[in-house]
Amino acid sequence: GVIWHQGESDGAAGPAAEYQANMTELINVMRNDLGYTNLPFLIGELESVDGGRETVRTAQANVAAAMNFVEFIPSTGLAVSDGTHFTSAAVLELGQRFATTMQATISSLPGDFNRDGVVDGVDYQVWSVYQGSTTNAQADANNDGIVDGGDLQIWANAVPEPSAVAAGSLALAAFGWCRWASRRKKASL
């Protein structure tokens, strides 16, 4: 993913719509050049103490709201040292916000398409909903820009093996069914 934090000198960059169009184009060009249409892109808000940068902050929030896998990281409550630059503690907090958001944006568990920390049948349902998609990366496990059989294979490889108890129960059930079917067949002869 990309972590982006805009410089404060762009506070007078012009109308929000122009800035928003430029930021959207930047993200699309990066994604196209890298061949990953759903590249996660996190935008860090300029410090929010100075009211003179609302154009940039508004455009940043608008881009994140309009694009898939683009997130806006607010700077609310972060202290500045000189009216513009974050304090060391604020930089560390902003970094934590970026990390937390990036982790939520992309699942670290292969095949966990609903991002609940468990690979199971619900994830298969998510994959089937997005199968063939090139615009929604929720089930794009191999990050190739399309939800397809390669992603399903990653899910299948990540599904936990049944426990010994569950496997034993299935074996007993199958054995019982076979005995019942055998007795029924003998009774009908």
Secondary structure, DSSP 8 states (H G I E B T S, - for coil): -EEEE--GGGGGSS-HHHHHHHHHHHHHHHHHHHT-TT--EEEE---SS-GGGHHHHHHHHHHHHHSTTEEEE--TT--BSSSSSB-HHHHHHHHHHHHHHHHHHS-SSTT-TT-SS--SHHHHHHHHHHTT-SS-GGG-TT-SSS-SHHHHHHHHHHS----HHHHHHHHHHHHHHHHHHHHHHHHH-
